[in-house]
Amino acid sequence: MKIRFIIILTGCILMAAPVDLNKAQRVAGNIYAERSNTGVMDGFNLRSVDIIDENAVNLLYAFQLDSEGFILVPGDDRVQPLLAYSFESNFILENVPTNVAWMINAYKGMVQYALESDESSTEKVNAEWEKYNTGNGLNIRNRDI
């Protein structure tokens, strides 16, 4: 039992890594498929991608949807993959209200903490990254009757 725990813990530490733009976009696409209740990425068209970074480290990816909306994904896979999303409003980076600026700073702080502490992610976070990275196990809530 103890050896199994050590192997799993080592695997979690080894799997923890920065998230590149391609992986972040794949994750955002699967989040779109799940949360838009379509089950597919057909409507996942991007207007732009904003990368929020500090000291040349990508902390957050803000995927601006073509029609309207955004999906916010962290730049490290030790942080939960779905930080924020909306299909009704865009993500703004300039002249943001105080409460939104606070939230962005909190998300940035979460990623910075993960990088600086070098702690491994939880099993739940690993499972969420796996789900959104592969698209397997998406919770599609299609309400068509």
TORKOL-4160 file (C-alpha; in steps of 0.2 Angstrom, whole numbers, padded with zeros to 4 digits, m for minus):
145
<pt num="1" X="0000" Y="0000" Z="0000"/>
<pt num="2" X="0014" Y="0012" Z="0005"/>
<pt num="3" X="0023" Y="0008" Z="m0012"/>
<pt num="4" X="0007" Y="0011" Z="m0022"/>
<pt num="5" X="0005" Y="0028" Z="m0014"/>
<pt num="6" X="0023" Y="0033" Z="m0017"/>
<pt num="7" X="0021" Y="0028" Z="m0036"/>
<pt num="8" X="0005" Y="0038" Z="m0037"/>
<pt num="9" X="0012" Y="0053" Z="m0029"/>
<pt num="10" X="0028" Y="0052" Z="m0040"/>
<pt num="11" X="0017" Y="0051" Z="m0055"/>
<pt num="12" X="0007" Y="0066" Z="m0050"/>
<pt num="13" X="0022" Y="0076" Z="m0047"/>
<pt num="14" X="0030" Y="0071" Z="m0064"/>
<pt num="15" X="0014" Y="0075" Z="m0073"/>
<pt num="16" X="0013" Y="0093" Z="m0066"/>
<pt num="17" X="0018" Y="0105" Z="m0079"/>
<pt num="18" X="0015" Y="0122" Z="m0087"/>
<pt num="19" X="0001" Y="0122" Z="m0100"/>
<pt num="20" X="0005" Y="0127" Z="m0117"/>
<pt num="21" X="m0007" Y="0136" Z="m0129"/>
<pt num="22" X="m0012" Y="0121" Z="m0139"/>
<pt num="23" X="m0016" Y="0111" Z="m0123"/>
<pt num="24" X="m0025" Y="0126" Z="m0116"/>
<pt num="25" X="m0035" Y="0128" Z="m0132"/>
<pt num="26" X="m0040" Y="0110" Z="m0133"/>
<pt num="27" X="m0046" Y="0111" Z="m0114"/>
<pt num="28" X="m0056" Y="0127" Z="m0118"/>
<pt num="29" X="m0064" Y="0118" Z="m0133"/>
<pt num="30" X="m0070" Y="0103" Z="m0122"/>
<pt num="31" X="m0076" Y="0115" Z="m0109"/>
<pt num="32" X="m0086" Y="0124" Z="m0122"/>
<pt num="33" X="m0093" Y="0107" Z="m0128"/>
<pt num="34" X="m0098" Y="0102" Z="m0110"/>
<pt num="35" X="m0104" Y="0119" Z="m0104"/>
<pt num="36" X="m0113" Y="0124" Z="m0120"/>
<pt num="37" X="m0123" Y="0108" Z="m0119"/>
<pt num="38" X="m0119" Y="0104" Z="m0137"/>
<pt num="39" X="m0107" Y="0090" Z="m0134"/>
<pt num="40" X="m0096" Y="0095" Z="m0149"/>
<pt num="41" X="m0084" Y="0109" Z="m0152"/>
<pt num="42" X="m0092" Y="0114" Z="m0169"/>
<pt num="43" X="m0097" Y="0131" Z="m0162"/>
<pt num="44" X="m0080" Y="0134" Z="m0153"/>
<pt num="45" X="m0074" Y="0148" Z="m0164"/>
<pt num="46" X="m0061" Y="0160" Z="m0157"/>
<pt num="47" X="m0060" Y="0179" Z="m0160"/>
<pt num="48" X="m0044" Y="0180" Z="m0150"/>
<pt num="49" X="m0033" Y="0173" Z="m0136"/>
<pt num="50" X="m0026" Y="0184" Z="m0123"/>
<pt num="51" X="m0012" Y="0177" Z="m0113"/>
<pt num="52" X="m0009" Y="0185" Z="m0096"/>
<pt num="53" X="0009" Y="0183" Z="m0090"/>
<pt num="54" X="0022" Y="0189" Z="m0078"/>
<pt num="55" X="0040" Y="0188" Z="m0080"/>
<pt num="56" X="0038" Y="0178" Z="m0096"/>
<pt num="57" X="0027" Y="0165" Z="m0088"/>
<pt num="58" X="0010" Y="0162" Z="m0095"/>
<pt num="59" X="m0002" Y="0162" Z="m0080"/>
<pt num="60" X="m0019" Y="0163" Z="m0088"/>
<pt num="61" X="m0026" Y="0160" Z="m0106"/>
<pt num="62" X="m0042" Y="0170" Z="m0110"/>
<pt num="63" X="m0051" Y="0163" Z="m0125"/>
<pt num="64" X="m0062" Y="0176" Z="m0132"/>
<pt num="65" X="m0076" Y="0167" Z="m0142"/>
<pt num="66" X="m0081" Y="0173" Z="m0159"/>
<pt num="67" X="m0099" Y="0177" Z="m0156"/>
<pt num="68" X="m0099" Y="0182" Z="m0137"/>
<pt num="69" X="m0091" Y="0175" Z="m0122"/>
<pt num="70" X="m0075" Y="0168" Z="m0115"/>
<pt num="71" X="m0066" Y="0153" Z="m0107"/>
<pt num="72" X="m0052" Y="0156" Z="m0094"/>
<pt num="73" X="m0039" Y="0142" Z="m0092"/>
<pt num="74" X="m0024" Y="0142" Z="m0081"/>
<pt num="75" X="m0006" Y="0141" Z="m0087"/>
<pt num="76" X="m0002" Y="0127" Z="m0075"/>
<pt num="77" X="m0010" Y="0110" Z="m0073"/>
<pt num="78" X="m0010" Y="0110" Z="m0054"/>
<pt num="79" X="m0024" Y="0122" Z="m0054"/>
<pt num="80" X="m0041" Y="0117" Z="m0059"/>
<pt num="81" X="m0044" Y="0119" Z="m0078"/>
<pt num="82" X="m0060" Y="0129" Z="m0078"/>
<pt num="83" X="m0057" Y="0145" Z="m0069"/>
<pt num="84" X="m0071" Y="0155" Z="m0077"/>
<pt num="85" X="m0082" Y="0156" Z="m0092"/>
<pt num="86" X="m0097" Y="0165" Z="m0100"/>
<pt num="87" X="m0107" Y="0163" Z="m0116"/>
<pt num="88" X="m0116" Y="0180" Z="m0112"/>
<pt num="89" X="m0102" Y="0193" Z="m0110"/>
<pt num="90" X="m0084" Y="0195" Z="m0116"/>
<pt num="91" X="m0068" Y="0195" Z="m0105"/>
<pt num="92" X="m0061" Y="0212" Z="m0103"/>
<pt num="93" X="m0044" Y="0217" Z="m0098"/>
<pt num="94" X="m0044" Y="0236" Z="m0099"/>
<pt num="95" X="m0053" Y="0247" Z="m0087"/>
<pt num="96" X="m0060" Y="0232" Z="m0078"/>
<pt num="97" X="m0071" Y="0234" Z="m0062"/>
<pt num="98" X="m0062" Y="0232" Z="m0046"/>
<pt num="99" X="m0071" Y="0216" Z="m0042"/>
<pt num="100" X="m0065" Y="0208" Z="m0059"/>
<pt num="101" X="m0048" Y="0214" Z="m0056"/>
<pt num="102" X="m0048" Y="0206" Z="m0039"/>
<pt num="103" X="m0053" Y="0190" Z="m0047"/>
<pt num="104" X="m0040" Y="0190" Z="m0060"/>
<pt num="105" X="m0027" Y="0193" Z="m0047"/>
<pt num="106" X="m0033" Y="0179" Z="m0037"/>
<pt num="107" X="m0032" Y="0167" Z="m0052"/>
<pt num="108" X="m0015" Y="0173" Z="m0056"/>
<pt num="109" X="m0010" Y="0171" Z="m0038"/>
<pt num="110" X="m0016" Y="0153" Z="m0038"/>
<pt num="111" X="m0005" Y="0149" Z="m0053"/>
<pt num="112" X="0010" Y="0158" Z="m0046"/>
<pt num="113" X="0007" Y="0148" Z="m0029"/>
<pt num="114" X="0007" Y="0132" Z="m0039"/>
<pt num="115" X="0023" Y="0137" Z="m0048"/>
<pt num="116" X="0032" Y="0143" Z="m0032"/>
<pt num="117" X="0027" Y="0130" Z="m0020"/>
<pt num="118" X="0030" Y="0115" Z="m0032"/>
<pt num="119" X="0016" Y="0105" Z="m0024"/>
<pt num="120" X="0008" Y="0092" Z="m0034"/>
<pt num="121" X="m0010" Y="0093" Z="m0039"/>
<pt num="122" X="m0025" Y="0084" Z="m0031"/>
<pt num="123" X="m0033" Y="0068" Z="m0039"/>
<pt num="124" X="m0048" Y="0079" Z="m0043"/>
<pt num="125" X="m0038" Y="0092" Z="m0052"/>
<pt num="126" X="m0029" Y="0078" Z="m0062"/>
<pt num="127" X="m0045" Y="0070" Z="m0066"/>
<pt num="128" X="m0053" Y="0087" Z="m0072"/>
<pt num="129" X="m0037" Y="0090" Z="m0083"/>
<pt num="130" X="m0038" Y="0073" Z="m0090"/>
<pt num="131" X="m0057" Y="0075" Z="m0094"/>
<pt num="132" X="m0055" Y="0092" Z="m0103"/>
<pt num="133" X="m0039" Y="0087" Z="m0112"/>
<pt num="134" X="m0046" Y="0071" Z="m0119"/>
<pt num="135" X="m0064" Y="0075" Z="m0120"/>
<pt num="136" X="m0069" Y="0059" Z="m0112"/>
<pt num="137" X="m0082" Y="0059" Z="m0098"/>
<pt num="138" X="m0089" Y="0076" Z="m0102"/>
<pt num="139" X="m0105" Y="0080" Z="m0093"/>
<pt num="140" X="m0116" Y="0085" Z="m0107"/>
<pt num="141" X="m0133" Y="0091" Z="m0101"/>
<pt num="142" X="m0143" Y="0092" Z="m0117"/>
<pt num="143" X="m0160" Y="0098" Z="m0112"/>
<pt num="144" X="m0169" Y="0095" Z="m0128"/>
<pt num="145" X="m0185" Y="0086" Z="m0125"/>
